[in-house]
């Protein structure tokens, strides 16, 4: 038996779908899921910036980071590699 109100309209494509949880606002199409993730990240970043208003505010800081990245081109690559190894070690347990 279907409960009344079990269907919801996707906020992205406008189609009706059956939500798996009360917080589902998007259907399960790949495109809508990708949009949802993007929206969520945008929202998260906005909230984060609101909480830390002074963190990236100044142009000097951005310029400093850019210069630092240029001076250490392999850093982020190496960091990812190191973390991958750590994650794999964790998963192996
Ligand atoms: Zn949708």
PDB file of the backbone (N, CA, C, O) and the ligand in Angstrom, with CONECT records:
HET     ZN  A 101       1
ATOM      1  N   UNK A   1       0.842  -1.204   0.000  1.00  0.00           N
ATOM      2  CA  UNK A   1       0.000   0.000   0.000  1.00  0.00           C
ATOM      3  C   UNK A   1       0.880   1.258   0.000  1.00  0.00           C
ATOM      4  O   UNK A   1       1.861   1.362   0.737  1.00  0.00           O
ATOM      5  N   UNK A   2       0.492   2.193  -0.847  1.00  0.00           N
ATOM      6  CA  UNK A   2       1.275   3.426  -0.912  1.00  0.00           C
ATOM      7  C   UNK A   2       0.719   4.469   0.050  1.00  0.00           C
ATOM      8  O   UNK A   2      -0.483   4.730   0.103  1.00  0.00           O
ATOM      9  N   UNK A   3       1.614   5.034   0.783  1.00  0.00           N
ATOM     10  CA  UNK A   3       1.183   6.088   1.699  1.00  0.00           C
ATOM     11  C   UNK A   3       1.006   7.386   0.928  1.00  0.00           C
ATOM     12  O   UNK A   3       1.700   7.646  -0.055  1.00  0.00           O
ATOM     13  N   UNK A   4       0.086   8.174   1.384  1.00  0.00           N
ATOM     14  CA  UNK A   4      -0.111   9.491   0.775  1.00  0.00           C
ATOM     15  C   UNK A   4       1.122  10.354   1.048  1.00  0.00           C
ATOM     16  O   UNK A   4       1.651  10.363   2.159  1.00  0.00           O
ATOM     17  N   UNK A   5       1.566  11.069   0.034  1.00  0.00           N
ATOM     18  CA  UNK A   5       2.722  11.924   0.216  1.00  0.00           C
ATOM     19  C   UNK A   5       4.036  11.193   0.081  1.00  0.00           C
ATOM     20  O   UNK A   5       5.087  11.721   0.447  1.00  0.00           O
ATOM     21  N   UNK A   6       3.984   9.966  -0.448  1.00  0.00           N
ATOM     22  CA  UNK A   6       5.215   9.205  -0.613  1.00  0.00           C
ATOM     23  C   UNK A   6       6.027   9.720  -1.798  1.00  0.00           C
ATOM     24  O   UNK A   6       7.230   9.478  -1.891  1.00  0.00           O
ATOM     25  N   UNK A   7       5.361  10.424  -2.694  1.00  0.00           N
ATOM     26  CA  UNK A   7       6.068  10.945  -3.860  1.00  0.00           C
ATOM     27  C   UNK A   7       6.544  12.363  -3.617  1.00  0.00           C
ATOM     28  O   UNK A   7       5.966  13.123  -2.840  1.00  0.00           O
ATOM     29  N   UNK A   8       7.593  12.676  -4.296  1.00  0.00           N
ATOM     30  CA  UNK A   8       8.123  14.025  -4.181  1.00  0.00           C
ATOM     31  C   UNK A   8       8.559  14.500  -5.565  1.00  0.00           C
ATOM     32  O   UNK A   8       8.905  13.696  -6.431  1.00  0.00           O
ATOM     33  N   UNK A   9       8.538  15.808  -5.757  1.00  0.00           N
ATOM     34  CA  UNK A   9       8.975  16.350  -7.037  1.00  0.00           C
ATOM     35  C   UNK A   9      10.448  16.731  -6.931  1.00  0.00           C
ATOM     36  O   UNK A   9      10.856  17.463  -6.030  1.00  0.00           O
ATOM     37  N   UNK A  10      11.233  16.214  -7.876  1.00  0.00           N
ATOM     38  CA  UNK A  10      12.661  16.507  -7.865  1.00  0.00           C
ATOM     39  C   UNK A  10      12.879  18.001  -8.069  1.00  0.00           C
ATOM     40  O   UNK A  10      12.269  18.617  -8.943  1.00  0.00           O
ATOM     41  N   UNK A  11      13.749  18.570  -7.258  1.00  0.00           N
ATOM     42  CA  UNK A  11      14.006  20.007  -7.350  1.00  0.00           C
ATOM     43  C   UNK A  11      14.823  20.352  -8.583  1.00  0.00           C
ATOM     44  O   UNK A  11      14.903  21.515  -8.980  1.00  0.00           O
ATOM     45  N   UNK A  12      15.420  19.355  -9.175  1.00  0.00           N
ATOM     46  CA  UNK A  12      16.275  19.628 -10.329  1.00  0.00           C
ATOM     47  C   UNK A  12      15.546  19.418 -11.643  1.00  0.00           C
ATOM     48  O   UNK A  12      15.488  20.332 -12.465  1.00  0.00           O
ATOM     49  N   UNK A  13      14.982  18.223 -11.862  1.00  0.00           N
ATOM     50  CA  UNK A  13      14.355  17.928 -13.152  1.00  0.00           C
ATOM     51  C   UNK A  13      12.839  18.035 -13.100  1.00  0.00           C
ATOM     52  O   UNK A  13      12.193  18.036 -14.148  1.00  0.00           O
ATOM     53  N   UNK A  14      12.254  18.124 -11.909  1.00  0.00           N
ATOM     54  CA  UNK A  14      10.818  18.319 -11.795  1.00  0.00           C
ATOM     55  C   UNK A  14       9.999  17.047 -11.884  1.00  0.00           C
ATOM     56  O   UNK A  14       8.771  17.095 -11.819  1.00  0.00           O
ATOM     57  N   UNK A  15      10.662  15.911 -12.031  1.00  0.00           N
ATOM     58  CA  UNK A  15       9.938  14.651 -12.095  1.00  0.00           C
ATOM     59  C   UNK A  15       9.589  14.162 -10.690  1.00  0.00           C
ATOM     60  O   UNK A  15      10.246  14.514  -9.710  1.00  0.00           O
ATOM     61  N   UNK A  16       8.542  13.348 -10.616  1.00  0.00           N
ATOM     62  CA  UNK A  16       8.198  12.782  -9.318  1.00  0.00           C
ATOM     63  C   UNK A  16       9.047  11.548  -9.060  1.00  0.00           C
ATOM     64  O   UNK A  16       9.405  10.818  -9.984  1.00  0.00           O
ATOM     65  N   UNK A  17       9.355  11.333  -7.823  1.00  0.00           N
ATOM     66  CA  UNK A  17      10.132  10.157  -7.453  1.00  0.00           C
ATOM     67  C   UNK A  17       9.771   9.770  -6.020  1.00  0.00           C
ATOM     68  O   UNK A  17       9.147  10.542  -5.293  1.00  0.00           O
ATOM     69  N   UNK A  18      10.170   8.578  -5.634  1.00  0.00           N
ATOM     70  CA  UNK A  18       9.907   8.127  -4.268  1.00  0.00           C
ATOM     71  C   UNK A  18      11.182   8.324  -3.456  1.00  0.00           C
ATOM     72  O   UNK A  18      12.184   7.653  -3.704  1.00  0.00           O
ATOM     73  N   UNK A  19      11.152   9.226  -2.503  1.00  0.00           N
ATOM     74  CA  UNK A  19      12.368   9.496  -1.721  1.00  0.00           C
ATOM     75  C   UNK A  19      12.725   8.331  -0.809  1.00  0.00           C
ATOM     76  O   UNK A  19      11.861   7.662  -0.243  1.00  0.00           O
ATOM     77  N   UNK A  20      14.021   8.117  -0.691  1.00  0.00           N
ATOM     78  CA  UNK A  20      14.473   7.049   0.198  1.00  0.00           C
ATOM     79  C   UNK A  20      14.554   7.523   1.642  1.00  0.00           C
ATOM     80  O   UNK A  20      14.512   6.726   2.579  1.00  0.00           O
ATOM     81  N   UNK A  21      14.669   8.825   1.800  1.00  0.00           N
ATOM     82  CA  UNK A  21      14.651   9.389   3.146  1.00  0.00           C
ATOM     83  C   UNK A  21      13.924  10.729   3.102  1.00  0.00           C
ATOM     84  O   UNK A  21      13.680  11.273   2.026  1.00  0.00           O
ATOM     85  N   UNK A  22      13.584  11.249   4.258  1.00  0.00           N
ATOM     86  CA  UNK A  22      12.816  12.489   4.312  1.00  0.00           C
ATOM     87  C   UNK A  22      13.570  13.669   3.720  1.00  0.00           C
ATOM     88  O   UNK A  22      12.966  14.652   3.290  1.00  0.00           O
ATOM     89  N   UNK A  23      14.891  13.566   3.702  1.00  0.00           N
ATOM     90  CA  UNK A  23      15.680  14.708   3.244  1.00  0.00           C
ATOM     91  C   UNK A  23      15.944  14.683   1.743  1.00  0.00           C
ATOM     92  O   UNK A  23      16.536  15.620   1.208  1.00  0.00           O
ATOM     93  N   UNK A  24      15.516  13.626   1.057  1.00  0.00           N
ATOM     94  CA  UNK A  24      15.731  13.566  -0.391  1.00  0.00           C
ATOM     95  C   UNK A  24      14.924  14.654  -1.098  1.00  0.00           C
ATOM     96  O   UNK A  24      13.698  14.694  -1.005  1.00  0.00           O
ATOM     97  N   UNK A  25      15.620  15.517  -1.790  1.00  0.00           N
ATOM     98  CA  UNK A  25      14.930  16.562  -2.542  1.00  0.00           C
ATOM     99  C   UNK A  25      15.170  16.396  -4.035  1.00  0.00           C
ATOM    100  O   UNK A  25      14.580  17.105  -4.849  1.00  0.00           O
ATOM    101  N   UNK A  26      16.038  15.457  -4.389  1.00  0.00           N
ATOM    102  CA  UNK A  26      16.345  15.220  -5.789  1.00  0.00           C
ATOM    103  C   UNK A  26      16.119  13.750  -6.110  1.00  0.00           C
ATOM    104  O   UNK A  26      16.262  12.884  -5.247  1.00  0.00           O
ATOM    105  N   UNK A  27      15.765  13.481  -7.357  1.00  0.00           N
ATOM    106  CA  UNK A  27      15.556  12.103  -7.748  1.00  0.00           C
ATOM    107  C   UNK A  27      16.914  11.408  -7.923  1.00  0.00           C
ATOM    108  O   UNK A  27      17.956  11.976  -7.595  1.00  0.00           O
ATOM    109  N   UNK A  28      16.891  10.203  -8.431  1.00  0.00           N
ATOM    110  CA  UNK A  28      18.127   9.422  -8.435  1.00  0.00           C
ATOM    111  C   UNK A  28      18.784   9.339  -9.809  1.00  0.00           C
ATOM    112  O   UNK A  28      19.629   8.478 -10.055  1.00  0.00           O
ATOM    113  N   UNK A  29      18.388  10.239 -10.695  1.00  0.00           N
ATOM    114  CA  UNK A  29      19.086  10.327 -11.974  1.00  0.00           C
ATOM    115  C   UNK A  29      20.526  10.749 -11.732  1.00  0.00           C
ATOM    116  O   UNK A  29      20.820  11.506 -10.807  1.00  0.00           O
ATOM    117  N   UNK A  30      21.412  10.249 -12.573  1.00  0.00           N
ATOM    118  CA  UNK A  30      22.826  10.573 -12.383  1.00  0.00           C
ATOM    119  C   UNK A  30      23.057  12.076 -12.435  1.00  0.00           C
ATOM    120  O   UNK A  30      23.837  12.618 -11.652  1.00  0.00           O
ATOM    121  N   UNK A  31      22.374  12.752 -13.365  1.00  0.00           N
ATOM    122  CA  UNK A  31      22.579  14.196 -13.526  1.00  0.00           C
ATOM    123  C   UNK A  31      22.100  14.943 -12.291  1.00  0.00           C
ATOM    124  O   UNK A  31      22.759  15.870 -11.818  1.00  0.00           O
ATOM    125  N   UNK A  32      20.947  14.531 -11.773  1.00  0.00           N
ATOM    126  CA  UNK A  32      20.398  15.225 -10.610  1.00  0.00           C
ATOM    127  C   UNK A  32      21.251  14.954  -9.375  1.00  0.00           C
ATOM    128  O   UNK A  32      21.430  15.817  -8.515  1.00  0.00           O
ATOM    129  N   UNK A  33      21.766  13.741  -9.314  1.00  0.00           N
ATOM    130  CA  UNK A  33      22.636  13.419  -8.185  1.00  0.00           C
ATOM    131  C   UNK A  33      23.905  14.247  -8.215  1.00  0.00           C
ATOM    132  O   UNK A  33      24.388  14.717  -7.185  1.00  0.00           O
ATOM    133  N   UNK A  34      24.439  14.418  -9.425  1.00  0.00           N
ATOM    134  CA  UNK A  34      25.651  15.233  -9.570  1.00  0.00           C
ATOM    135  C   UNK A  34      25.350  16.676  -9.200  1.00  0.00           C
ATOM    136  O   UNK A  34      26.148  17.331  -8.529  1.00  0.00           O
ATOM    137  N   UNK A  35      24.189  17.174  -9.643  1.00  0.00           N
ATOM    138  CA  UNK A  35      23.801  18.540  -9.312  1.00  0.00           C
ATOM    139  C   UNK A  35      23.644  18.717  -7.818  1.00  0.00           C
ATOM    140  O   UNK A  35      24.058  19.722  -7.239  1.00  0.00           O
ATOM    141  N   UNK A  36      23.032  17.708  -7.206  1.00  0.00           N
ATOM    142  CA  UNK A  36      22.818  17.788  -5.770  1.00  0.00           C
ATOM    143  C   UNK A  36      24.147  17.887  -5.038  1.00  0.00           C
ATOM    144  O   UNK A  36      24.316  18.684  -4.116  1.00  0.00           O
ATOM    145  N   UNK A  37      25.096  17.044  -5.482  1.00  0.00           N
ATOM    146  CA  UNK A  37      26.402  17.065  -4.832  1.00  0.00           C
ATOM    147  C   UNK A  37      27.046  18.434  -4.992  1.00  0.00           C
ATOM    148  O   UNK A  37      27.634  18.972  -4.054  1.00  0.00           O
ATOM    149  N   UNK A  38      26.926  18.989  -6.198  1.00  0.00           N
ATOM    150  CA  UNK A  38      27.529  20.286  -6.472  1.00  0.00           C
ATOM    151  C   UNK A  38      26.888  21.355  -5.588  1.00  0.00           C
ATOM    152  O   UNK A  38      27.569  22.187  -4.987  1.00  0.00           O
ATOM    153  N   UNK A  39      25.546  21.304  -5.529  1.00  0.00           N
ATOM    154  CA  UNK A  39      24.838  22.269  -4.696  1.00  0.00           C
ATOM    155  C   UNK A  39      25.248  22.138  -3.233  1.00  0.00           C
ATOM    156  O   UNK A  39      25.470  23.127  -2.534  1.00  0.00           O
ATOM    157  N   UNK A  40      25.339  20.904  -2.802  1.00  0.00           N
ATOM    158  CA  UNK A  40      25.704  20.658  -1.418  1.00  0.00           C
ATOM    159  C   UNK A  40      27.082  21.245  -1.125  1.00  0.00           C
ATOM    160  O   UNK A  40      27.292  21.874  -0.088  1.00  0.00           O
ATOM    161  N   UNK A  41      28.015  21.032  -2.049  1.00  0.00           N
ATOM    162  CA  UNK A  41      29.367  21.548  -1.848  1.00  0.00           C
ATOM    163  C   UNK A  41      29.373  23.070  -1.852  1.00  0.00           C
ATOM    164  O   UNK A  41      30.060  23.700  -1.048  1.00  0.00           O
ATOM    165  N   UNK A  42      28.592  23.663  -2.776  1.00  0.00           N
ATOM    166  CA  UNK A  42      28.504  25.123  -2.819  1.00  0.00           C
ATOM    167  C   UNK A  42      27.991  25.661  -1.499  1.00  0.00           C
ATOM    168  O   UNK A  42      28.519  26.623  -0.942  1.00  0.00           O
ATOM    169  N   UNK A  43      26.932  25.002  -1.011  1.00  0.00           N
ATOM    170  CA  UNK A  43      26.319  25.423   0.238  1.00  0.00           C
ATOM    171  C   UNK A  43      27.309  25.279   1.388  1.00  0.00           C
ATOM    172  O   UNK A  43      27.438  26.153   2.245  1.00  0.00           O
ATOM    173  N   UNK A  44      27.999  24.149   1.373  1.00  0.00           N
ATOM    174  CA  UNK A  44      28.962  23.875   2.425  1.00  0.00           C
ATOM    175  C   UNK A  44      30.060  24.923   2.426  1.00  0.00           C
ATOM    176  O   UNK A  44      30.436  25.441   3.478  1.00  0.00           O
ATOM    177  N   UNK A  45      30.577  25.235   1.233  1.00  0.00           N
ATOM    178  CA  UNK A  45      31.658  26.216   1.144  1.00  0.00           C
ATOM    179  C   UNK A  45      31.176  27.593   1.589  1.00  0.00           C
ATOM    180  O   UNK A  45      31.902  28.339   2.247  1.00  0.00           O
ATOM    181  N   UNK A  46      29.936  27.916   1.215  1.00  0.00           N
ATOM    182  CA  UNK A  46      29.408  29.218   1.598  1.00  0.00           C
ATOM    183  C   UNK A  46      29.293  29.320   3.113  1.00  0.00           C
ATOM    184  O   UNK A  46      29.660  30.330   3.714  1.00  0.00           O
ATOM    185  N   UNK A  47      28.780  28.257   3.716  1.00  0.00           N
ATOM    186  CA  UNK A  47      28.643  28.227   5.169  1.00  0.00           C
ATOM    187  C   UNK A  47      30.002  28.328   5.838  1.00  0.00           C
ATOM    188  O   UNK A  47      30.195  29.041   6.822  1.00  0.00           O
ATOM    189  N   UNK A  48      30.934  27.584   5.260  1.00  0.00           N
ATOM    190  CA  UNK A  48      32.279  27.579   5.832  1.00  0.00           C
ATOM    191  C   UNK A  48      32.884  28.974   5.776  1.00  0.00           C
ATOM    192  O   UNK A  48      33.507  29.440   6.730  1.00  0.00           O
ATOM    193  N   UNK A  49      32.686  29.635   4.627  1.00  0.00           N
ATOM    194  CA  UNK A  49      33.240  30.982   4.482  1.00  0.00           C
ATOM    195  C   UNK A  49      32.565  31.948   5.443  1.00  0.00           C
ATOM    196  O   UNK A  49      33.208  32.859   5.965  1.00  0.00           O
ATOM    197  N   UNK A  50      31.261  31.754   5.679  1.00  0.00           N
ATOM    198  CA  UNK A  50      30.550  32.605   6.632  1.00  0.00           C
ATOM    199  C   UNK A  50      31.109  32.436   8.040  1.00  0.00           C
ATOM    200  O   UNK A  50      31.202  33.388   8.814  1.00  0.00           O
ATOM    201  N   UNK A  51      31.476  31.198   8.345  1.00  0.00           N
ATOM    202  CA  UNK A  51      32.002  30.911   9.677  1.00  0.00           C
ATOM    203  C   UNK A  51      33.432  31.409   9.847  1.00  0.00           C
ATOM    204  O   UNK A  51      33.861  31.760  10.946  1.00  0.00           O
ATOM    205  N   UNK A  52      34.160  31.432   8.729  1.00  0.00           N
ATOM    206  CA  UNK A  52      35.559  31.864   8.783  1.00  0.00           C
ATOM    207  C   UNK A  52      35.762  33.039   7.837  1.00  0.00           C
ATOM    208  O   UNK A  52      36.474  32.931   6.838  1.00  0.00           O
ATOM    209  N   UNK A  53      35.134  34.154   8.161  1.00  0.00           N
ATOM    210  CA  UNK A  53      35.113  35.275   7.203  1.00  0.00           C
ATOM    211  C   UNK A  53      36.490  35.853   6.900  1.00  0.00           C
ATOM    212  O   UNK A  53      36.700  36.410   5.822  1.00  0.00           O
ATOM    213  N   UNK A  54      37.415  35.732   7.819  1.00  0.00           N
ATOM    214  CA  UNK A  54      38.701  36.387   7.597  1.00  0.00           C
ATOM    215  C   UNK A  54      39.726  35.462   6.950  1.00  0.00           C
ATOM    216  O   UNK A  54      40.839  35.879   6.629  1.00  0.00           O
ATOM    217  N   UNK A  55      39.337  34.203   6.763  1.00  0.00           N
ATOM    218  CA  UNK A  55      40.338  33.211   6.367  1.00  0.00           C
ATOM    219  C   UNK A  55      40.939  33.487   4.995  1.00  0.00           C
ATOM    220  O   UNK A  55      42.159  33.576   4.858  1.00  0.00           O
ATOM    221  N   UNK A  56      40.091  33.622   3.980  1.00  0.00           N
ATOM    222  CA  UNK A  56      40.610  33.855   2.621  1.00  0.00           C
ATOM    223  C   UNK A  56      40.295  35.263   2.149  1.00  0.00           C
ATOM    224  O   UNK A  56      40.266  35.527   0.947  1.00  0.00           O
ATOM    225  N   UNK A  57      40.064  36.149   3.071  1.00  0.00           N
ATOM    226  CA  UNK A  57      39.537  37.441   2.685  1.00  0.00           C
ATOM    227  C   UNK A  57      40.527  38.286   1.905  1.00  0.00           C
ATOM    228  O   UNK A  57      40.175  38.898   0.897  1.00  0.00           O
ATOM    229  N   UNK A  58      41.742  38.319   2.365  1.00  0.00           N
ATOM    230  CA  UNK A  58      42.669  39.288   1.792  1.00  0.00           C
ATOM    231  C   UNK A  58      43.312  38.758   0.520  1.00  0.00           C
ATOM    232  O   UNK A  58      43.590  37.568   0.372  1.00  0.00           O
ATOM    233  N   UNK A  59      43.531  39.680  -0.375  1.00  0.00           N
ATOM    234  CA  UNK A  59      44.168  39.330  -1.648  1.00  0.00           C
ATOM    235  C   UNK A  59      45.593  38.865  -1.413  1.00  0.00           C
ATOM    236  O   UNK A  59      46.117  38.037  -2.159  1.00  0.00           O
ATOM    237  N   UNK A  60      46.212  39.395  -0.381  1.00  0.00           N
ATOM    238  CA  UNK A  60      47.589  38.994  -0.090  1.00  0.00           C
ATOM    239  C   UNK A  60      47.668  37.502   0.212  1.00  0.00           C
ATOM    240  O   UNK A  60      48.590  36.810  -0.220  1.00  0.00           O
ATOM    241  N   UNK A  61      46.691  37.028   0.957  1.00  0.00           N
ATOM    242  CA  UNK A  61      46.675  35.607   1.314  1.00  0.00           C
ATOM    243  C   UNK A  61      46.537  34.743   0.072  1.00  0.00           C
ATOM    244  O   UNK A  61      47.228  33.736  -0.085  1.00  0.00           O
ATOM    245  N   UNK A  62      45.633  35.156  -0.809  1.00  0.00           N
ATOM    246  CA  UNK A  62      45.437  34.394  -2.038  1.00  0.00           C
ATOM    247  C   UNK A  62      46.704  34.409  -2.881  1.00  0.00           C
ATOM    248  O   UNK A  62      47.110  33.399  -3.457  1.00  0.00           O
ATOM    249  N   UNK A  63      47.306  35.574  -2.932  1.00  0.00           N
ATOM    250  CA  UNK A  63      48.530  35.719  -3.716  1.00  0.00           C
ATOM    251  C   UNK A  63      49.632  34.854  -3.104  1.00  0.00           C
ATOM    252  O   UNK A  63      50.405  34.216  -3.818  1.00  0.00           O
ATOM    253  N   UNK A  64      49.689  34.843  -1.813  1.00  0.00           N
ATOM    254  CA  UNK A  64      50.692  34.040  -1.123  1.00  0.00           C
ATOM    255  C   UNK A  64      50.507  32.563  -1.438  1.00  0.00           C
ATOM    256  O   UNK A  64      51.469  31.853  -1.729  1.00  0.00           O
ATOM    257  N   UNK A  65      49.263  32.114  -1.377  1.00  0.00           N
ATOM    258  CA  UNK A  65      48.973  30.708  -1.647  1.00  0.00           C
ATOM    259  C   UNK A  65      49.333  30.351  -3.079  1.00  0.00           C
ATOM    260  O   UNK A  65      49.897  29.289  -3.344  1.00  0.00           O
ATOM    261  N   UNK A  66      49.002  31.247  -3.998  1.00  0.00           N
ATOM    262  CA  UNK A  66      49.295  30.996  -5.412  1.00  0.00           C
ATOM    263  C   UNK A  66      50.799  30.860  -5.615  1.00  0.00           C
ATOM    264  O   UNK A  66      51.266  29.948  -6.297  1.00  0.00           O
ATOM    265  N   UNK A  67      51.545  31.773  -5.016  1.00  0.00           N
ATOM    266  CA  UNK A  67      52.999  31.735  -5.141  1.00  0.00           C
ATOM    267  C   UNK A  67      53.555  30.467  -4.515  1.00  0.00           C
ATOM    268  O   UNK A  67      54.461  29.831  -5.053  1.00  0.00           O
ATOM    269  N   UNK A  68      52.997  30.119  -3.379  1.00  0.00           N
ATOM    270  CA  UNK A  68      53.476  28.930  -2.666  1.00  0.00           C
ATOM    271  C   UNK A  68      53.246  27.684  -3.518  1.00  0.00           C
ATOM    272  O   UNK A  68      54.106  26.806  -3.600  1.00  0.00           O
ATOM    273  N   UNK A  69      52.085  27.620  -4.144  1.00  0.00           N
ATOM    274  CA  UNK A  69      51.768  26.480  -5.011  1.00  0.00           C
ATOM    275  C   UNK A  69      52.725  26.408  -6.191  1.00  0.00           C
ATOM    276  O   UNK A  69      53.164  25.329  -6.590  1.00  0.00           O
ATOM    277  N   UNK A  70      53.037  27.564  -6.738  1.00  0.00           N
ATOM    278  CA  UNK A  70      53.962  27.601  -7.871  1.00  0.00           C
ATOM    279  C   UNK A  70      55.345  27.145  -7.446  1.00  0.00           C
ATOM    280  O   UNK A  70      56.062  26.498  -8.209  1.00  0.00           O
ATOM    281  N   UNK A  71      55.710  27.490  -6.223  1.00  0.00           N
ATOM    282  CA  UNK A  71      57.038  27.135  -5.726  1.00  0.00           C
ATOM    283  C   UNK A  71      57.117  25.658  -5.342  1.00  0.00           C
ATOM    284  O   UNK A  71      58.202  25.076  -5.311  1.00  0.00           O
ATOM    285  N   UNK A  72      55.966  25.057  -5.050  1.00  0.00           N
ATOM    286  CA  UNK A  72      55.928  23.641  -4.650  1.00  0.00           C
ATOM    287  C   UNK A  72      54.968  22.864  -5.545  1.00  0.00           C
ATOM    288  O   UNK A  72      53.924  22.396  -5.091  1.00  0.00           O
ATOM    289  N   UNK A  73      55.330  22.732  -6.817  1.00  0.00           N
ATOM    290  CA  UNK A  73      54.370  22.134  -7.766  1.00  0.00           C
ATOM    291  C   UNK A  73      54.031  20.677  -7.463  1.00  0.00           C
ATOM    292  O   UNK A  73      52.945  20.221  -7.821  1.00  0.00           O
ATOM    293  N   UNK A  74      54.926  19.933  -6.815  1.00  0.00           N
ATOM    294  CA  UNK A  74      54.664  18.519  -6.591  1.00  0.00           C
ATOM    295  C   UNK A  74      53.978  18.224  -5.265  1.00  0.00           C
ATOM    296  O   UNK A  74      53.668  17.074  -4.956  1.00  0.00           O
ATOM    297  N   UNK A  75      53.748  19.266  -4.493  1.00  0.00           N
ATOM    298  CA  UNK A  75      53.288  19.025  -3.128  1.00  0.00           C
ATOM    299  C   UNK A  75      51.950  18.299  -3.072  1.00  0.00           C
ATOM    300  O   UNK A  75      51.809  17.299  -2.367  1.00  0.00           O
ATOM    301  N   UNK A  76      50.967  18.804  -3.817  1.00  0.00           N
ATOM    302  CA  UNK A  76      49.622  18.222  -3.713  1.00  0.00           C
ATOM    303  C   UNK A  76      49.580  16.813  -4.285  1.00  0.00           C
ATOM    304  O   UNK A  76      48.848  15.952  -3.797  1.00  0.00           O
ATOM    305  N   UNK A  77      50.370  16.591  -5.320  1.00  0.00           N
ATOM    306  CA  UNK A  77      50.476  15.259  -5.894  1.00  0.00           C
ATOM    307  C   UNK A  77      51.026  14.290  -4.849  1.00  0.00           C
ATOM    308  O   UNK A  77      50.467  13.215  -4.629  1.00  0.00           O
ATOM    309  N   UNK A  78      52.109  14.677  -4.217  1.00  0.00           N
ATOM    310  CA  UNK A  78      52.731  13.808  -3.219  1.00  0.00           C
ATOM    311  C   UNK A  78      51.812  13.572  -2.033  1.00  0.00           C
ATOM    312  O   UNK A  78      51.760  12.479  -1.469  1.00  0.00           O
ATOM    313  N   UNK A  79      51.094  14.613  -1.672  1.00  0.00           N
ATOM    314  CA  UNK A  79      50.189  14.499  -0.534  1.00  0.00           C
ATOM    315  C   UNK A  79      49.125  13.449  -0.831  1.00  0.00           C
ATOM    316  O   UNK A  79      48.784  12.627   0.020  1.00  0.00           O
ATOM    317  N   UNK A  80      48.603  13.496  -2.068  1.00  0.00           N
ATOM    318  CA  UNK A  80      47.566  12.550  -2.447  1.00  0.00           C
ATOM    319  C   UNK A  80      48.122  11.127  -2.410  1.00  0.00           C
ATOM    320  O   UNK A  80      47.471  10.199  -1.928  1.00  0.00           O
ATOM    321  N   UNK A  81      49.330  10.980  -2.928  1.00  0.00           N
ATOM    322  CA  UNK A  81      49.949   9.662  -2.965  1.00  0.00           C
ATOM    323  C   UNK A  81      50.147   9.119  -1.545  1.00  0.00           C
ATOM    324  O   UNK A  81      49.866   7.954  -1.265  1.00  0.00           O
ATOM    325  N   UNK A  82      50.628   9.974  -0.676  1.00  0.00           N
ATOM    326  CA  UNK A  82      50.869   9.562   0.704  1.00  0.00           C
ATOM    327  C   UNK A  82      49.573   9.170   1.389  1.00  0.00           C
ATOM    328  O   UNK A  82      49.527   8.198   2.143  1.00  0.00           O
ATOM    329  N   UNK A  83      48.519   9.934   1.122  1.00  0.00           N
ATOM    330  CA  UNK A  83      47.245   9.637   1.765  1.00  0.00           C
ATOM    331  C   UNK A  83      46.596   8.382   1.213  1.00  0.00           C
ATOM    332  O   UNK A  83      45.928   7.640   1.932  1.00  0.00           O
ATOM    333  N   UNK A  84      46.805   8.157  -0.077  1.00  0.00           N
ATOM    334  CA  UNK A  84      46.243   6.959  -0.689  1.00  0.00           C
ATOM    335  C   UNK A  84      46.831   5.728  -0.006  1.00  0.00           C
ATOM    336  O   UNK A  84      46.124   4.766   0.292  1.00  0.00           O
ATOM    337  N   UNK A  85      48.123   5.780   0.231  1.00  0.00           N
ATOM    338  CA  UNK A  85      48.776   4.658   0.879  1.00  0.00           C
ATOM    339  C   UNK A  85      48.203   4.446   2.281  1.00  0.00           C
ATOM    340  O   UNK A  85      47.969   3.318   2.715  1.00  0.00           O
ATOM    341  N   UNK A  86      47.985   5.565   2.972  1.00  0.00           N
ATOM    342  CA  UNK A  86      47.457   5.476   4.334  1.00  0.00           C
ATOM    343  C   UNK A  86      46.041   4.897   4.317  1.00  0.00           C
ATOM    344  O   UNK A  86      45.684   4.061   5.147  1.00  0.00           O
ATOM    345  N   UNK A  87      45.241   5.364   3.346  1.00  0.00           N
ATOM    346  CA  UNK A  87      43.857   4.890   3.254  1.00  0.00           C
ATOM    347  C   UNK A  87      43.832   3.400   2.935  1.00  0.00           C
ATOM    348  O   UNK A  87      43.020   2.645   3.469  1.00  0.00           O
ATOM    349  N   UNK A  88      44.743   2.995   2.050  1.00  0.00           N
ATOM    350  CA  UNK A  88      44.763   1.601   1.662  1.00  0.00           C
ATOM    351  C   UNK A  88      45.158   0.713   2.870  1.00  0.00           C
ATOM    352  O   UNK A  88      44.620  -0.377   3.061  1.00  0.00           O
ATOM    353  N   UNK A  89      46.094   1.211   3.656  1.00  0.00           N
ATOM    354  CA  UNK A  89      46.531   0.474   4.833  1.00  0.00           C
ATOM    355  C   UNK A  89      45.372   0.306   5.820  1.00  0.00           C
ATOM    356  O   UNK A  89      45.209  -0.733   6.460  1.00  0.00           O
ATOM    357  N   UNK A  90      44.574   1.375   5.915  1.00  0.00           N
ATOM    358  CA  UNK A  90      43.425   1.344   6.816  1.00  0.00           C
ATOM    359  C   UNK A  90      42.397   0.312   6.329  1.00  0.00           C
ATOM    360  O   UNK A  90      41.845  -0.459   7.115  1.00  0.00           O
ATOM    361  N   UNK A  91      42.158   0.322   5.008  1.00  0.00           N
ATOM    362  CA  UNK A  91      41.146  -0.572   4.438  1.00  0.00           C
ATOM    363  C   UNK A  91      41.550  -2.027   4.539  1.00  0.00           C
ATOM    364  O   UNK A  91      40.700  -2.916   4.598  1.00  0.00           O
ATOM    365  N   UNK A  92      42.874  -2.272   4.559  1.00  0.00           N
ATOM    366  CA  UNK A  92      43.357  -3.644   4.575  1.00  0.00           C
ATOM    367  C   UNK A  92      43.165  -4.342   5.905  1.00  0.00           C
ATOM    368  O   UNK A  92      43.278  -5.563   6.012  1.00  0.00           O
ATOM    369  N   UNK A  93      42.873  -3.542   6.911  1.00  0.00           N
ATOM    370  CA  UNK A  93      42.733  -4.154   8.234  1.00  0.00           C
ATOM    371  C   UNK A  93      41.434  -4.893   8.420  1.00  0.00           C
ATOM    372  O   UNK A  93      41.191  -5.454   9.489  1.00  0.00           O
TER     373      UNK A  93
HETATM  374 ZN    ZN A 101      15.726  14.819 -10.876  1.00  0.00          ZN
END
